[in-house]
Amino acid sequence: MSHDQHQWEQALSGSLDRTAEGVEAGSGLGASAVIGRARSIRRRRRAAVVGGVAAVVAVVTPFAIAGADRVGADGLDPAGTPSVSTPASPEPTTATDPEQTPSPSETPPPGGVDAGTGDAPGVDYLEGRVLHRADGSQVRLAQRYQQAAWLGGPGDLVAAYGVDPSGASYVHVIFSNSVRSTSSTSGIVASEDSDAIAFIDADGTLMTNWAVDDPQTTGEAVLATGLDQAATVVGMTGGPNCFDPEGGPADADGCTVYVDDGSGTLTGYDSHGINASYDVGVGARDTRGRSATWTVDRGDFQYCTTYGELGLDPLVESCDLRLERISPTGDYVTAVPIESDGLGAASVSVVDRPGEVLSELTPPDGFVGDVTWEDDEHALAIVWSDGEWTMRRITGTAGDQGEIALGPVAGDEVEPPWRFAGAR
């Protein structure tokens, strides 16, 4: 989704625990977005939330299924011998590695780290190695990831993204009995209905994937090749089947993926091969349909951000606030102070299309980290304040300081207990 805020954390290595813990400690806070419903979650998003990434050169590793009732408060599986899953297709030929262990989705016990005072989060989020889905179920993963998205389908596929200690990024597709890995130059981004994903592989190929009837593979369509290594995926519309509906298979839907080339141009690559490019100044931050937020250089070291429809004059511009996440309807945008950097922002605001600041959440002695939209009217923010982490639900109501959805959890300011799954 957001272009310049979703590049973080870790990798598959010989010791998954040590690698994951080392990368998590150095990752700080990211900013990524996953859209879901809090109180009336769209059921079609339950059927297939994001996923699937095909590898140009795949690394396939069998794995075991983790025990369904052995997750601690930190999201890690305690020591124990997992039961081995029965493959749905012939065993891959590489060596068995029981630590490659995602489990099927399941309903967790009530609570979690802390149920907070309000409704549970209506978005997907990561807590240690556990992917909590917006419908209340969870998927246990074999390692910590920066992003993870449930694809579903017959094999309950999961796609996940990480960065290894050397800085090399990768995408995993986790099947029922194997893991497929490919090097990438970007994270994963989901379609607006969260039923397809896109990413750029290490060769500069823009890949799209979605669930298919075969539980051991994914649908795959290439929308562009030869992209620069500085390019990142920003947003995706259409899908799930990204083949061209004109002349393609009967179930083709078509899709468009927006890519920032790293030098101020945002291009929408679509299934028809008709690509449109837009000037986005310093770079795009988010897209929603044909709308976007982007940063512009006004000279004399002044940077401003704008929100509007691509190719048209912006609806809102601010040189004090950094406009970021666009709500599902496009009526609101989240914003933080434009000078925000480091661990997070001093505050987060909800801004309407005329540009009026409707509300502002300012945590005392703390900061705001990840922010995402939960539904048309509610955003979620991961907040650190006075030695404690909370996940807060914010609206456009003046004076709203955020209903607590999760927490408080004591901890230092470097390692939040949760991270929004980040594929949307």
C-alpha positions, 0 to 999 in steps of 0.5 A: 500500500504505502510506498515508502513505509513498508520495507522491513524485517527478516528471513529464512535461515538455518536457525529461524528463531535466532534470525527472526528475533535479531531482525525483529529487534532491529526493525522498529516500526513500519507503516502498512495497511490492511483493510477490514471491517470491525463490526460488520466485516465483509464476508468475502474478505474472509473467504480469501484474504491476500496471498500467494507468490510464485517463484522464478527459482523456487525453494521448496521445503516440507514442514510440520504442523504446529500444535493448535493449542501451544501459543504463548502470550508472546506469540511463540510456540513453546518447545515441543514436538509438532505433529507432521502434516499429511501432504496433499500432494507428493512430497517435495524432494528437499530435506524435511525441516520441522521448523517450517511450521505454519498451522491451519487457521483456527479460532483462538481463545478469547483475549490474546495479549490483552483484549483492551476495552473496546471491540477486537481489531477488525484487521489482520495483524501479526503478534510474534509468529501468529497471524491474527485474522480479522474474523477472529481466527489465527494462523501460526507461522514458523517464524516472524515476518514483516508482512503476512496475508492469508490467501485461503483457497483449498490449501489455506495459503499464506503469503509472507514477506521479510528481510534477512540480516543482510538486507535482502528481501524475500516473499514466502508462499506457505502451502499445506506441506511446503514453503516456496521462496523467491527473492524480491525488491518490494513487499506485498500489496493486496487488492482492495478486496484482499483476494490477490497480491502483487510484488516485484521480484529480484529480476524486476518482474511485477508478479500477481498471485491469487488462490486457485483450486489446486492447493499446491499452486497459485494463479500467476500473471506478469504485468510488467518486466524490467522494473528498476530495483528502486521501484515499489508496489503502492496499491492494487485494484481489481482481481482476484484473477489478474489475467486479461478478461478480454481474450483470457480465461473465462474466470479472468477479472483483470487488475491494475497494480500501481508502482512507484519507480522511485523517481517521482513517477507512479505507473498503473500496470493493468492486465490489458497492457495499457499502462498510465503514468502520473507525476507524484513529485517525490513519491506516492504514499498510498492509493485507493482506486484512482486516488492517491496521496503523494509528497511534493517538493515546493523548494527551499527545503519545503515538502508538502503532501497532497491527496486527490485523483491521479491526473487531476488537481489535488483535493487537499494539500498540507505542508504541516501534515503528512497525508497518508492512509486513504479510507475505503470510501475515500472520504478521510485520510490519516495524517501525521506531522510532516517532520515525523521520523524515527520511531514514530509520529507525535500524533495522528489526525483524521482529515476530511476531503475539504482538508479539515482536521476532524480529530487528533490523537496525541499520546503523552510521553510517546508516539504513534507507530503503524496506522491503518484503516479498519473500515469506512469510519475507523482507523487503528493506530499502534501507540506507545505511551509512558512505557506501554503499548496499546492499539487504539481505534480512532474516528473523525470525532473531535477530541477522540483519543482512541478506544483501546482495542488491544493492550496495554502491554508494558514494553520499551519503545523499540519493539511493539507487540503487534504489527499490522499485517501490511498487505493492505 
